[in-house]
Amino acid sequence: MTDATAGAPDARAATGRTRRTGRRDDRPRRPTAADGVLVVDKPAGWTSHDVVARVRRLASTRKVGHAGTLDPMATGVLVLGVGRATRLLTYVTGADKDYTATVRLGVRTSTEDAEGEVLTVTDASALTPDAVRHAAAALTGDLLQVPSAVSAIKVDGQRAYARVRNGEQVELAARPVTVARFDVGEPVPAAVTGPDGTEVRVLDVDVAVTCSSGTYVRALARDLGDALGVGGHLTALRRTRVGGYGLDVAQTLDALDATPDDVAVEVLPMAEAARAAFPVRALTEREARALSYGQGVPVGDAPDGPVAAIAPDGTLVGVVSRRGDLLRAEIVLAPAG
């Protein structure tokens, strides 16, 4: 290294690139995204953590989180919070959800989806559409569901799926869930190769599910197949809604990647995001100021449960709930001062 370049503050500017990355120094840093909710249409093959990592880069902030994992094989709605909106995710995680999926009847797998090892293959050609609909109807309402063994539930401090991958036998306790809708379409015949090399007739069924948080659609596929005596697993899964957020407000990662470097990634503003997730209590200026100081305000027309408290200027002051005869803040997002 010569004296002409050693330690010179404009040495890298002369080349226009950094030594480590080769990226041009004069490329503008993307502005930090505003506080808000970002609904991503997750592509297949990505983990929820992968999406969070990508959005952290695109939003120019580490403060990004998601409101509930979506399997790598699945696509669809993944709700992310950016900045202060991460505090809203606790409420979104518990919201009900919509899915569309395809169930293959006649094949059991170790993971209850298409990525697992095939365990059994059974001829399902004798099943009638009425039999399938009847079995699905029996899996609606309030249920005790045994979660998938490859779920993220912890067993003695370790994720169930990690134990399964290590060759352990995992048995999880049944949990209460609610399946409000389990609609099935017309079964479509298909064929697979059985363990002895012969062709076995199976059925593919498109389904639509509305369920409570904590419901495993892959477990519904498993239980539907078991109820029909042939086994079953998921071959496709798409989440179309989480609470008040649907595919209509979702953005693809490709679209987010296409955002110009000098433009902040677009998010749903805090108040708009809250309106989609909660009932709203409109505040007067005095009430907004009181809540921002942590004081209670009259209940007014607010329903029970979490409520978005919106100031006259449209600012989301916080999320409130009824305590006694007052509304008090569970979280304050526009603190005083």
C-alpha positions, 0 to 999 in steps of 0.5 A: 500500500502506497502513501497516496492511498493509505488512510486516505478518506476518499480512497474508496470513493475513488473506486466507488466501491467498498473492499468487502462487498463491492457495493457502490458507496454512492448507492443511497441507503433505503429509508427506514420504513414507517411503523406499521403492518406489512402483509406478505404473500409468503412464497413456498420454500421460505420459512417465516424467519426467512421472510422476516430477515428479508424484510428487515433488510428491505425496511432498513430496521431490525425491528420486524416480527411476525404474527404466527409461523407459516410452514415452509411448504405453505404460501399466503398471508404472513403478517409482519409488524415493523417498528412500533407495530410489533407491539400489535402482533400479540393480538394478531397471533390469536386471530382466526384464520382462513386456509385453502388446501389440497388433501390427498386421501389414501396416503399417510406420511410421517409429516402429514404433508407431501414433504414427509416419508410415505408410511402407508398407501391405501386404495381410496377409489371407493370413497364417495363425495358424500362420505368425504363431506360427512367426515369433514363435517364431523371435524368442525366445531369445538374439537380436541385436536392432537397437533402435528408431531412436526409442529413447533410445540416444545417438548421438554424444552425442544421443538417437537419437529426437532425431536422427530427429525432426530428419530424420536417418537413424539406424542403430543397432548390434544388441545382445544381448537375451533374449526368454524368451516371445513368445506370439501370440493369434489374428489379428483381421482389420482394414482400413486405407486404403492410399496410393491410397485403397483398403481394405487388409486387415491383421491385429491380433495380441495378444502377450505378451512376457517379455524381458530389460532392453534389449529393445524390444517395438516392435522385436519388432513390426517384426521380426515383420512383416518376417519375415512380409513385410508389415511391422508396428508396435505399436498398444498396449503395456502393461508388466505386470511389472518384476522382482518388481513387478507390477500387483498392487502398482501405484497409479494417479496418480488414486489417489495424487492422492486421498491427503488433504493431511495423509497421506503417500503410501503406498510399499512399505517398504524391506525389503518392496521389497527382498524383492520384488527380491532373494533375502534373507539374514537377519542376526543382530544382530551381523552387521547391526551389522558390515555397517552399519560396512562389514564383511563377514559370512559367506556363510551360505545367500546365493546368488550375485548381489545379496542383500538383507540384513535385520536381525532387526528387519526393517530393510533394512541393505543390498544385499550380494554375495559377495566371496571367502568373505564377503558385503560391502555394495554399498550400505549403507542403514542405516549405523551411528550 
